[in-house]
Amino acid sequence: MKSSKVQTLCVCGCCKRSLPASAFYINKKTGLPGNYCKECRKTVSRNHRKNEKRSLACNRESSYPVITSTEDPTLRRELILHALETVAASIERKRRKVRESEFEYESGSESQSGSVFELELESKSGSKSKLELAD
């Protein structure tokens, strides 16, 4: 006996055409064809991506002032100085962290015999202070 294949027809939710099930993408979870045919799904996806790119480019507002777009020279100068201070503080934190990790490595490998360490700290106001650490 010959087995006959029965093609089921599905109606596209977008273009309302009756098409065979092979014209639809199959949902992996349910195993059933989707609501839109392959052609309509492609056009809807393209339009969505195109509109999404436009909306992201147009609606993007920066949460911080852009230095190059600032017209006032005094404000621009203040912003530049603040940015430089921020970068310098970040670099100093990283250097301090490296120094501390090197110190811990050296102190762990050598025997500690009551040595005194002096650290020189500089505050924002420019005053320097020494801190002595004894083991």
PyMOL commands that set and color helices and strands:
alter all, ss='L'
color gray80, all
select helices_A, chain A and resi 21-23+38-58+67-69+73-109
alter helices_A, ss='H'
color red, helices_A
select strands_A, chain A and resi 9-11+18-20+24-26+33-37+116-122+128-134
alter strands_A, ss='S'
color yellow, strands_A
deselect
rebuild
show_as cartoon
